[in-house]
Amino acid sequence: MALLTPDRYFSRISAIDIERDLLGCGLTHVLLDIDNTVRARDTGCVPRDVGMWLGRAREAGVSFCLLSNNWHADVYRFAGELELPIVAKALKPLPPAFLAARRKIGGVAADTVVVGDQLATDVLGAHLTGMKAYMLQPLVEQDLPHTLLLRNVERAILGDRKPEPAINIAECEASRPPARRGQGSAPRRFGQGAQRGVEGASRETGRESL
C-alpha cells in the first residue's frame, strides 16, 4: 500500500509552496501530469492561479516536463504553448516514460517529484521509479469513465486524509515584493495559447487514458 500513498496531498498545484515544499526539500525537477492537474478536463482551460504558479516556479529555477498518457496531438500543442518538454503516450504507471521524462530535464530520483491527480498512474509510477509523489485533487469532477471508477479506490486508500488547503492567490500576490526591473507578475515563457488558457478562454481538449 505504501506504493499508492502520496508523499503529500494538496488541494491544487498552487497550494504547493515553491520555496518550502519544492526547493526546501531539494526538489528542483517536476514531472507534471496535464488533465485535471494543470488544465481542467471539462473546458481545457488553465486556471489563472495555476498559470501564475507555474510562472513563479520556473522563475525560481524549477524545471518541468509534462508526462501524459494522452495519445492525441492536443497535448503536444499544449506543451508547445507552455514551452515545456513532454513525454506523451506514457503508459503510466509503467516506469519507462517516467525515466525518459526525468532524463529530458536532467533530474535524478532524489531531486525530482511527480505531480498529478491520480494514485494509480502518477503516485504509483513515481514510487516505482524511486521518486516522491505529490498528489492533487482533480481540478474538476468531470473525467473519463474508467478514471471515475478508480476514484472510489482512491477514496478508500486515502481514507480520511484531507488535502492541504489551497492558498489565497489574491492575498499571495498582494504580499509579494515588487517585481524586479524587467519582471512582471505574468508567467514567464508562456506562449500566447497558454496565456489565453490562463485568462479563461475555452479550448477543445484531447482525451487522456489512465
Secondary structure, 3 states (H helix, E strand, C coil): CHHHCCCEEECCHHHCCHHHHHHHHCCCEEEECCECCCECCCCCCCCHHHHHHHHHHHHCCCEEEEECCCCCHHHHHHHHHHCCCEECCCCCCCHHHHHHHHHHCCCCHHHEEEEECCHHHHHHHHHHCCCEEEEECCCCCCCCHHHHHHHHHHHHHHCCCCCECCCCHHHHHHHCCCCCCCCCCCCCCCCHHHHHHHCCCCCCCCCCCC
